[in-house]
Amino acid sequence: MALLQCNFFSASLNRTVPIQVVLPTDKRVFSPDGKAALQEERPFKTLYLLHGLFGNYTDWVSGTRVQAWAQDHDLAVVMPSGDNSFYVDNVKSGNLYSTFIGKELVEFTRRSFPLSRKREDTFIGGLSMGGYGATINGLRFPEVFSHVVALSSAYVLEKQFTQAMEYTDNIFTNKGYGESIFNDLSTVKGGEWDYNALAERAAANPDKPKFYMACGTEDSLFGANQDYRDLLVKLGYDVTWHEGPGGHDWYFWDQHVLQCMGWLPLGGTVEGLSSGHVSE
């Protein structure tokens, strides 16, 4: 399994950015007589995997066994840095993270690596802030991403950003931090970064993405994830839901990055974890 670090200039972010890429290009297969050879070369199905708040592009490899499991499933995994941006565009600051994720990053990696260009082979996922980013960008770019993996997602617009009224040193309640992401906080609800509004607007699209959602029952975000699951199902989305003991931590996410690979259309299955499919 090749683990690559790459730096390239992003026009969307106006700077050189790092990414980490897992590529099973060096995977060897064994014949019945025990001889090893490189597997047949072909474009790889790809998962664009987003980190959470306070993290960076190295988090998934250091926190989970994604590298080994991607090799088992012949899956390429691309991991960018999203800083603390929630993966949205901010025109005032010139940080167009959504454009970067949904367009520029996909285009660059497809030019640079042996990745499939098919929508049905292209997926997006993330945890916490990255789960929010995977959700909104999966809905904004349904022509690019066919499946969304949303783990312990930070569906916190109502409780955090729209109610932030003061400038404090606590990032979770700081109005200034919210404004640095969304500009005018009074326009967030119902706007282009509101996951509820996005789901409603995209519901009529026959190519809307399928969702894999998971959240631990001890996670403070459990209720918010349940609520969003219910909205997606009501709107006619194909949703696979997992819940079980666990908090907002790598123990839970490590299990579910493996579980989601059994759900993605990769040709394999994963045993050993309870699951539930929710749909209307």
C-alpha positions in Angstrom: 0.0 0.0 0.0 1.5 3.3 -1.1 1.0 6.3 1.3 1.8 9.5 -0.5 2.1 13.1 0.6 1.6 15.7 -2.1 1.7 19.5 -2.1 0.1 21.5 -4.9 -1.1 25.1 -5.5 -4.8 25.6 -5.0 -6.5 28.4 -6.9 -9.5 28.0 -4.6 -7.5 28.7 -1.5 -4.8 30.8 -2.9 -1.9 28.9 -1.4 0.0 25.6 -1.6 -1.9 22.9 0.2 -0.9 19.4 1.4 -2.9 16.2 0.9 -2.3 12.6 1.8 -3.2 9.8 -0.6 -3.6 6.1 0.0 -3.1 4.1 -3.3 -3.0 0.4 -3.6 -0.8 0.6 -6.7 1.8 -1.6 -5.1 -0.6 -4.4 -4.0 0.6 -7.9 -4.9 -1.6 -10.8 -5.7 -0.5 -14.5 -5.3 -1.2 -17.2 -7.8 -2.0 -20.8 -6.7 1.6 -21.8 -7.0 2.7 -19.0 -4.6 4.1 -16.6 -7.1 3.5 -12.9 -6.5 2.7 -10.2 -9.1 1.4 -6.7 -9.1 -2.4 -6.7 -9.5 -3.9 -5.6 -12.8 -3.6 -1.9 -13.4 -7.0 -0.1 -13.5 -8.6 3.2 -12.3 -9.4 3.1 -8.6 -12.6 3.9 -6.9 -12.0 6.8 -4.6 -13.0 8.0 -1.2 -12.4 11.7 -0.3 -12.1 11.7 3.5 -12.4 14.8 5.6 -11.0 15.4 9.1 -12.8 17.0 12.0 -12.3 20.3 13.9 -8.7 21.0 15.1 -7.4 18.2 12.8 -5.5 18.0 9.5 -4.8 15.7 6.5 -2.8 13.2 8.6 -5.6 12.4 11.1 -7.3 9.5 9.4 -4.0 7.5 8.9 -2.8 8.1 12.5 -6.2 7.6 14.1 -7.6 4.6 12.2 -6.6 1.6 10.1 -7.9 3.1 6.9 -4.6 2.4 5.1 -4.8 -1.4 5.5 -8.5 -1.6 4.9 -8.3 0.5 1.7 -5.7 -1.9 0.4 -8.0 -4.8 1.2 -10.8 -3.2 -0.8 -8.7 -1.8 -3.7 -9.8 1.7 -2.7 -7.9 5.0 -3.2 -8.4 7.4 -0.3 -7.6 11.2 -0.6 -7.3 13.2 2.6 -7.0 17.0 2.4 -6.7 19.6 5.1 -9.8 21.7 5.8 -8.3 23.7 8.7 -11.3 24.8 10.9 -13.4 25.9 7.9 -16.3 23.5 8.0 -15.5 23.0 4.3 -17.6 25.9 3.1 -16.8 28.8 0.7 -16.1 32.2 2.2 -15.8 34.8 -0.5 -14.8 37.6 1.8 -11.7 35.7 3.0 -11.0 34.1 -0.3 -11.0 30.6 1.2 -13.3 28.6 -1.1 -13.1 25.3 0.7 -16.3 23.8 -0.8 -15.1 24.7 -4.3 -11.7 23.1 -3.4 -13.3 19.9 -2.2 -16.0 19.4 -4.8 -14.1 20.6 -7.9 -10.4 21.4 -7.7 -9.3 18.5 -5.5 -11.2 16.0 -7.5 -9.9 17.4 -10.8 -6.3 17.5 -9.5 -6.2 14.0 -8.1 -7.8 12.5 -11.2 -5.1 14.2 -13.3 -2.3 13.1 -11.0 -3.3 9.5 -10.0 -5.0 6.5 -11.5 -8.5 7.3 -10.3 -11.8 6.5 -11.8 -13.6 9.5 -13.3 -17.0 7.9 -12.9 -19.6 9.3 -10.4 -20.5 5.8 -9.2 -16.9 5.3 -8.2 -16.4 8.5 -6.4 -17.4 9.0 -2.7 -17.0 11.6 0.1 -16.9 11.1 3.8 -15.8 12.6 7.1 -16.2 12.8 10.8 -17.6 15.5 13.0 -16.8 18.8 11.1 -15.8 16.6 8.3 -19.1 14.8 8.4 -20.8 18.2 8.0 -18.4 18.9 5.1 -19.1 15.6 3.5 -22.9 16.1 3.8 -23.0 19.6 2.4 -20.5 19.0 -0.4 -22.1 15.6 -1.3 -25.4 17.5 -1.7 -23.8 20.4 -3.5 -22.0 18.2 -6.0 -24.2 15.2 -6.7 -22.8 15.0 -10.2 -19.4 14.2 -8.6 -20.1 12.1 -5.4 -22.5 9.2 -5.5 -22.2 8.2 -1.8 -21.7 10.2 1.4 -20.2 8.7 4.6 -21.2 11.0 7.6 -19.8 9.9 11.0 -20.7 11.7 14.2 -21.5 14.7 12.0 -21.4 18.3 13.5 -25.0 19.2 12.6 -24.7 22.2 14.9 -26.0 25.2 13.0 -29.0 25.8 15.2 -27.3 25.2 18.6 -23.9 26.8 17.8 -23.5 29.3 15.0 -26.9 30.8 14.7 -27.0 31.5 18.5 -23.5 32.8 18.9 -24.0 36.3 20.2 -20.6 37.3 21.8 -16.9 37.5 20.9 -15.3 35.1 23.3 -12.1 33.0 23.6 -14.2 29.8 23.3 -14.3 28.6 19.7 -17.5 26.8 20.3 -19.5 29.9 21.3 -17.4 32.6 19.6 -19.4 34.8 17.3 -16.2 35.9 15.6 -15.4 32.3 14.7 -18.8 31.8 13.2 -18.5 34.9 11.2 -15.1 33.9 9.9 -16.8 30.8 8.4 -20.3 32.0 7.4 -19.9 35.8 7.4 -23.4 37.1 8.3 -24.7 34.5 10.8 -28.3 35.8 10.4 -28.3 34.4 6.8 -27.1 30.9 7.7 -30.4 29.3 8.3 -32.0 28.4 5.0 -28.9 29.4 3.1 -26.4 27.5 1.0 -24.6 26.0 3.9 -27.7 24.9 5.8 -27.7 21.0 5.6 -31.5 20.9 6.1 -32.2 23.3 3.3 -29.7 21.6 1.0 -31.3 18.2 1.6 -34.7 19.7 0.8 -33.5 21.4 -2.4 -31.7 18.3 -3.6 -34.4 15.8 -2.8 -36.0 15.9 -6.2 -32.7 15.1 -8.0 -32.8 11.5 -9.2 -29.0 11.3 -8.8 -29.0 12.5 -5.2 -26.3 10.7 -3.2 -26.8 7.7 -0.9 -25.9 8.2 2.8 -24.1 6.1 5.4 -24.6 7.6 8.8 -23.2 6.5 12.2 -23.1 8.1 15.6 -22.3 6.7 19.1 -25.1 6.7 21.6 -22.9 8.5 24.2 -21.9 11.2 21.7 -23.4 14.7 22.4 -24.2 14.9 18.7 -26.3 11.7 18.8 -29.7 13.5 18.8 -28.7 15.9 16.0 -27.6 13.0 13.8 -30.8 11.1 14.5 -32.8 14.2 13.5 -31.0 14.6 10.3 -31.3 10.9 9.5 -35.1 11.3 10.0 -35.2 14.3 7.7 -33.3 12.5 4.9 -35.6 9.5 5.1 -38.6 11.7 5.0 -37.3 13.4 1.9 -36.7 10.0 0.1 -33.0 9.6 0.5 -31.4 6.1 0.7 -30.0 6.1 4.2 -28.0 3.4 6.0 -27.9 4.1 9.7 -25.7 2.7 12.5 -25.8 3.4 16.2 -24.2 1.8 19.2 -22.1 2.4 22.3 -19.5 5.0 21.7 -18.5 8.6 22.1 -17.0 11.3 19.9 -13.7 9.5 19.5 -11.3 7.4 17.3 -12.5 4.1 18.8 -15.9 4.7 17.2 -14.6 6.1 13.9 -12.0 3.4 13.5 -14.8 0.8 13.5 -17.0 2.7 11.1 -14.4 3.6 8.5 -14.1 -0.2 8.0 -17.9 -0.7 8.2 -18.5 1.9 5.5 -16.2 0.1 3.2 -18.5 -2.8 3.3 -21.4 -0.5 2.4 -19.7 1.3 -0.5 -20.0 -0.4 -3.9 -16.5 -1.9 -3.7 -17.3 -5.5 -4.3 -16.6 -6.7 -0.7 -18.4 -7.1 2.6 -17.5 -6.5 6.2 -18.8 -8.7 9.0 -18.9 -8.2 12.7 -20.8 -4.9 13.4 -24.6 -4.4 13.8 -26.2 -2.3 11.1 -29.5 -1.0 10.1 -30.9 0.2 6.7 -33.4 3.0 7.0 -35.5 4.1 4.1 -39.1 4.8 3.1 
